[in-house]
Amino acid sequence: MRLLRTLTEPKLRGKTCLVRVNLDIKDPSRDSLRLQATLPTLRFLFKYGAKPVIISHRGRPKGEDAALSLKRAVSLIEKELGQAVEWRENLRFDPREEANNVAFAKELAQGADIYINDDFATSHRKAASMVAITEFLPSYAGLHLEEEIKNLSHVRDNPDYPRVVILGGIKIEDKIGVIQKFENAGTKFLLGSAYRMSPEALPRHADIVFAKDGIGGNAWQDIGVKTTEEYEKVIAKAKTVVWSGPVGKAENAKYAKGSQALAAAIIKSKAFSVAGGGDTADFLQKEGLIKKFDWVSTGGGAMLAFLSGEKLPGISALEK
């Protein structure tokens, strides 16, 4: 894979660089982890005299939809950079984007000299701006994408043990692949309040700990005091922690205490810590804890797929 950071000023000055970033942000009127992730690569390109052109998507539009325009998100980027940036409108306004249409990719490539994928969170999608585009331009991994691959590869392939994997959210089926990939004698899985299924439904060799108690009635909305204390003890011994999904309905302050306690335990443990997924990132940003973790991924589905050992089409296209 060719890396953007290896390019020198003579190779970039005057070049038009098509930069695939992730602006799939629920509220593009405020700052977010995904928006911040776009900045290092854009600053790098401006520093060396290149002309970046932002391409991205937002939501799942059915044709053109002004409510899903990228304009407000780009305005925030320009404010952060202190200068204007050229950009293209929401790629998903054209159905050919998600179809990985070669003709659409060729149209995107016109006028550009270099393609840069800096959108890890969409790299598990086989889209024209992620895959087909690499057939028409010299293609590189952006600074953020490189960091995503490095940090997630570390916790997947070369972690320090004991390794603790915290799986929250509500869709356990999305996390089965991670359990299967990570199950070994040195890894323990701590499950959130939503998961109260039979152990037979999960990989049988994995060391899985279910919540012992919860709050919010019969359908637990958060882990309880006993479970929190148990999980804190496990985390205290960890050398590596991977966290995907709050352990309760953390968007409601009433049910955020479990996630708050585990975040504090992770930070206190000094373990190498990686968190990811939209809800997890939003929770950590709201709590002001993003910088307390070693890495917070912009990807939800992409992070789970990568950790499960799947080949991500957007990354595989760069490796070709």
N, C-alpha and C positions, 0 to 999 in steps of 0.2 A: 504494500500500500504506500502510495506517495503522500508525504505529509507537507502541509502548507508551510510549516515552520522551517523547512529546509530550503525554501526559496529565498534568494537574496534580492536586494533592491534592483540590480540590473535586469533580473528576470521578471520583475513585477512592474517596474515603472512604465506607465502609459498603457498597461494592460487592463482590459475590461474583464472583471471577474464575476461570474454568476454565482451567487452565494445562497445556497439552500439552508435556511434557518427555520426555527420553529416558533411561529407566532400564533399557534393554536391555543389562545388564552381566553378564558371565560370572560374576564373583565379587562379589555385592552386599555382602559382609562387609568389603570394603576400599574405600578411596578410589579414585576414577577420574576421568579427564578429563570423562566424561559427567556424573558426579555434580556435579563442580565447576561445570559449565556451567549447572546449574539455579539456582545460588545468586543471581546478580545480579538476575534478574527477581523472584524470590521476596522478596529483601530490599527491592527497589524497591516492591513491592506492600505489604509490611508497613509500610514507612516512611510511605506515604501513606494508611494506614488501611484498605486493602482486605483482603479475605479470600480468599487463594488456595486453590484446590482442585486438587491434583495429579492428572493423569490420564496414563497411560503404558502401555507393554506391556513384556513380557520374554519372549524366546524364541519358540518356535512350539508352544504347548500344543495338545493335542487335548482341549478341554474344560478344566474346572478342574483345576489341578495345584498342590498346595501347594509343590512344589519351585520353582515359577516365580512365587511370590508377590512382590509389590513391597515387602513389609513391612520386610525388612532394609535395603533401599536407602533407603526413606523414613526409617527410624530414623537412618541416617547423615546425611541431610539435616537432620533435626531437631536432631541433635547439633551440626552446623555452624552452624545458625541460632540455636540456644539457645532454641528454642520449638517447640511442636507445630504440625503442619500437617495440615489435612484432606486426605484422599486417597481415590481409588477404586481398587479392585483391578484387576489385570492386564486390560486391555481385550480382549486376545485370548482370554480365557476364553469370550467370547461370539463366535461365528463371524460375527455381523453386523458386527463391527468391520472386518475385512479385506474384507468385501463392500461397504463404503461404504453401508451400509443407512441410509436416511433416518429410519426409525422409531427405530433405535438412537441416531442422532445427536440426535434430538428428546428422547429420554429423558435423554441425557447433559446436554443444555442446560437441563433443568428446574431451576429454583432459582438459575440463574446469571444474571448481568447482562452479563458480558463474556467473550469467548473470546480466549485468547492462545496463539499457536503459537510455542513456543520450542524445537521439536524439528526441527532441520535434518536430522539423520541419518535421519529417517523421512519427510521431505517428498517423497521420490520415490515414495512409496506412496499409492495412492488409497484411503485408509481413512476410515471414518466420523468419526473424531476429528481428521482432517486436512482433509477436504473438505466432506462433508455438513454438518458442525457449523456451518460458516460461514453456512449459510442461516438459522440460528435465533438467532444472537447477533452483536452488533457485534464485529468481529474485528480483531485487531492482531498485528503481529510483535513477539515478545519481544526483549529486549536481546541475547541470544545469537544468535538467528536473524538479527537485523539485522547483527551483526558478521560472521557467516559469509558473508552475501550480499556485504557490502562488501569483505572481503578476497579472496574467491574471484573476485569480479567484477574486482578490480584485476589479479590475475595472468592472468586470461583475456582481458580486453578492453583493458587499458591498462598493460601491463608495461614496465619498463625492460629494454632489451636489452643484452647477450646474455641470453636466457632458457634455463635448463637444466631439463629435466623428467626426473626419475629415476623409472623404473617398475620396481618389484620385484614381490614376490608370485609367484604361480604361474599366474594366469589372464590371459594377454595379450589374450584376446578382450574382457575387461572394459575394456581400455585403448585399443582401436583408435579409439574415438570421440574420445578426448583427442588422440591423435596426429593424426587427421584435422583436428580443430579448430585445433590449435596449429602444424601444420607451416607453416613459413615460413623465410625466409633467416636469421632471428635466433634460431631455436630449435634446440637440440640435445637429443636423447633418449638417455639412458644406461640400458641395460637390465640387469636383475639376472641372477643366475646361472642361473635356471630357464629363461631364454629363449635357445634355440639353434636357432631355426628358419631357414628360407630367407628372405632379404630380400624375395623375391617375395610372401610372405604378408602383408607390411606395406605401408602407403601409400608409393608409390614416390618421392614428392618429399620425404619427411621425412629429416632428417639424423639417422640412427639409429646408435648405437655399441653393438655387442655386446660381452659379456665376452670377453676374449682367453684368460683362464685361470681356473681355479677349484680349489676344494678339496673333498674328500669323495668321491673316486672318479670313475667315469665320469659319474654323475648328480651334477653339481656342487651342493653345498649352500651354497656361498658364493663370492663373487668372489675371485680370487687376487691376488697382490702386483702383478703387471704391470697388471692391470685397475684395481686400486685406485689406483695411481699415475697412470694415464692419466685416470681419472675426477676425481681430485683436481685435476689441472692444468686440466681443463675448468671445474670448479666455481670455481676461483680467479679466473677471468675473468668470472664471471656477475654480472649485476645483479639477476636474479630467479631463484629456484629453487623448483620445485614437486616435492614428493616424495610418491609414493604406493606404499607397500609396501617393506619391508626388502629389500635386495639378496641376502640369503641367509636361511637358516633361523635367524633371529636369536633365537628363543626358546631355542635351544641355545647356550650361551656359546661353544662350540667353533666355531660358525659365525656369530658375531656381529661378528667383527672388521671385515669389509667395511663393514657398516652403521655401526659405530662410527667408522671412519675417515672415511666420507662425511659423517656428522653433524658431526664436528669440522671438516671442510673447509668445510661450509656456514656454520657459525658464524664461522669465521675469515674467510670471504669478505666478510662484511658485506652480502651480497646480501639483498634482501627475500625472506624465506623462508616458504613455506607447506608444511605437511605434513599428511597425513590418512590415514584408514583405521584400522580397529581395531588391526591388528597394528603399524602405524607408531606410533600413539599409545601403545600399550602399551610398545613398545620405548623410545620417548623418555622416557616416564614412569619406566620401570625404570632408565634411564641418568641420570635427573635433569636432562633437557635440555628439557623442555616450554617453560620460560620463556625459553630461548635462541633460540627461533624466533619470528618475527613473528606467526605464526598457526598453530595446530594444530587442524584441523577434527575435529569429532566424527563426521563422516560418512565412510563408505567408498564404498558404491554411490552415495549421494546426491552426494558430492563429485565423483566421476567423471562422473555424469550432468550435474551443473551445469556442470562445466568443458567437457564435450562440447557444451554449448549446448542441451541438452534442457530442456524446460519441466517443472518439478517440480510435480506436482499440488497439494501442500500450499502452495506459494508462489503458484501461479496462483490458488488459491481466495482467498487474501488480496488479491491484486491486483484481483479482481472487486469 
